[in-house]
Amino acid sequence: MVSVERSVTDTDIESLRGEFRGELLRPGDDGYDDARRVWNSMIQKYPALIARCTGTADVIAAVSFAREHDLFLAVRGGGHNVAGIAVCDEGVVIDLSRMRGISVDPGRRVVRVQAGANWGDLDHETQVHGLIVPGGVVSTTGVAGFTLSGGMSATRRKWGMTCDHLISAEIVTATGEVLTASESSHPDLFWALKGGGGNFGVVTEFEFALRSLGPQVYLAAPIYSLGDAGEIVRQWRTFMENAPDEISSDLIFWSMPPLPGVDESVVGSPIVILAAWYAGPVGDGERALQPLREFGTPLADLSHAGRYVDIQSSFDVFFPDTQRYYWKSLFVDSLTDETIDRVIGFAAERPSLQSLMVLRALGGEIARVPEAATAYGNRSAGYNLSFDTTWQDEETDEQMVSWTRNAWLAMRDLTGGGVYLNFAGLGEDGQTLVRAAYGENYERLVRVKRQYDPGNLFRGNVNIEP
Ligand SMILES: Cc1cc2nc3c(=O)[nH]c(=O)nc-3n(C[C@H](O)[C@H](O)[C@H](O)COP(=O)(O)OP(=O)(O)OC[C@H]3O[C@@H](n4cnc5c(N)ncnc54)[C@H](O)[C@@H]3O)c2cc1C
């Protein structure tokens, strides 16, 4: 283990302990090494202090401690961000992983969820009532980071971005004050929380509006050979241009996984999965999605009806916290033939078998919300393309990152140039990235940042500089 200087003294910790109920972990303590790890195993950081909070009072104590001791601060929701910004070297990590309380009010169709919960936790509780908050398709992803940067769910075309479901948020600001942000209370801050990331404070609890879906839903997932993709993707484009909002769909360019019933000879070969979710009754979904299964001759077909909670976690197994990840994305205004051919070309050259590229169809309810209504920008884009490079061998880090950056730069010249901050590489593009993500909303975000965090205490994120 790298040795970390104890930049926080025993006396400092004793004074914090008086106000703090949760765990305080420092280098060398039992549990420190587990607590500093995040989902991307490429990230190895060594904070001076990990403050595992049990509630809002602990968060206030930890924020005040970091401010008073002039320590760098990172905030950990689910710890899934690929850039590893949930942790930091030397400074303080406010770790919310013990704060996972969820309370569903089915009568009012709202849910309150603490900010350390992940999507598996939330789906588990809301599905008791046949309700959902449109959220992540990998169940271990944190609700907090996902929502604060927008949130693209499997029902996004029907119900919009996840942040569009926020009714209110409780937040601890840089001064240690607790505020409730909503349409009627601190409306500017509320606007900024819908896409502006972790720039304004530590959100301790979210209140979301719920939608009716489940317990059974239908997923279509025919798998075609990449060799047929030119024709298949063009058919998918036409299908999605005419699709009802109930259908949200991703093209997943990948390598054939070793699935039951799949011929061994095709395992590892390049494929495209036409994943499509239906936000409505199973029978309607099966009928509406049938054409996707008939675009050609699939190598395999994983289409099925299943429990919402199972379908929402069916990709978990492919994304363990033992792999190395570098993910970047772009918004694509419209899918021209040239764009399709370039995407397929890069898919054929993916630098490792585990790496994927995902082309997500957007539109529907996402695009009906005016661009300036939330901090999240790029609402008019037709698609989002992500390069989800994934590998195991540390020695290939440089090769993997450089392949991804080159592919991303080449595609950026062909697309609108907007980026989605939930897949932001290692954040190395700095302010260029931030401006490309927020577009016309950027200046207003700076004004809100100046009001709530003029000293930039919350800068361990995709930072909006005050
Ligand atoms: C396997 C996988 C699948 C994914 N699928 C999708 C997908 O389908 N759609 C999509 O849109 N995104 C997806 N993502 C991206 C995901 O939304 C981001 O990685 C997101 O940051 C994860 O949230 P988290 O709470 O786990 O993040 P963390 O790593 O815990 O935090 C990331 C940042 O969010 C901020 N933050 C977190 N919690 C708080 C808080 N309580 N208060 C203030 N700021 C906070 C902080 O700035 C922090 O640095 C996926 C990621 C992975 C790894």
The ligand as an ORCA input file, in Angstrom:
! r2SCAN-3c Opt
* xyz 0 1
  C     -21.999     -0.310    -14.935
  C     -22.514      1.097    -15.100
  C     -23.689      1.312    -15.768
  C     -24.162      2.605    -15.942
  N     -25.333      2.793    -16.607
  C     -25.796      4.037    -16.789
  C     -27.025      4.265    -17.465
  O     -27.709      3.330    -17.886
  N     -27.433      5.543    -17.623
  C     -26.736      6.598    -17.126
  O     -27.189      7.721    -17.260
  N     -25.572      6.412    -16.489
  C     -25.092      5.168    -16.307
  N     -23.916      4.977    -15.661
  C     -23.138      6.135    -15.234
  C     -23.518      6.540    -13.817
  O     -24.705      7.262    -13.871
  C     -22.423      7.415    -13.214
  O     -21.275      6.631    -13.090
  C     -22.824      7.990    -11.856
  O     -21.873      8.946    -11.469
  C     -22.934      6.924    -10.802
  O     -23.469      7.430     -9.631
  P     -22.813      7.045     -8.224
  O     -23.631      7.645     -7.140
  O     -22.572      5.586     -8.166
  O     -21.465      7.853     -8.379
  P     -20.216      8.175     -7.396
  O     -19.017      7.608     -8.034
  O     -20.526      7.761     -5.992
  O     -20.218      9.727     -7.454
  C     -19.896     10.415     -8.612
  C     -19.993     11.885     -8.369
  O     -21.357     12.242     -8.179
  C     -21.455     13.247     -7.199
  N     -22.253     12.735     -6.070
  C     -22.502     11.451     -5.754
  N     -23.324     11.410     -4.699
  C     -23.583     12.682     -4.358
  C     -24.377     13.298     -3.356
  N     -25.099     12.582     -2.504
  N     -24.419     14.637     -3.293
  C     -23.710     15.398     -4.154
  N     -22.940     14.870     -5.128
  C     -22.886     13.534     -5.221
  C     -20.066     13.595     -6.745
  O     -19.595     14.685     -7.494
  C     -19.286     12.361     -7.107
  O     -17.960     12.669     -7.379
  C     -23.427      3.694    -15.452
  C     -22.230      3.469    -14.784
  C     -21.778      2.187    -14.607
  C     -20.486      1.988    -13.900
*
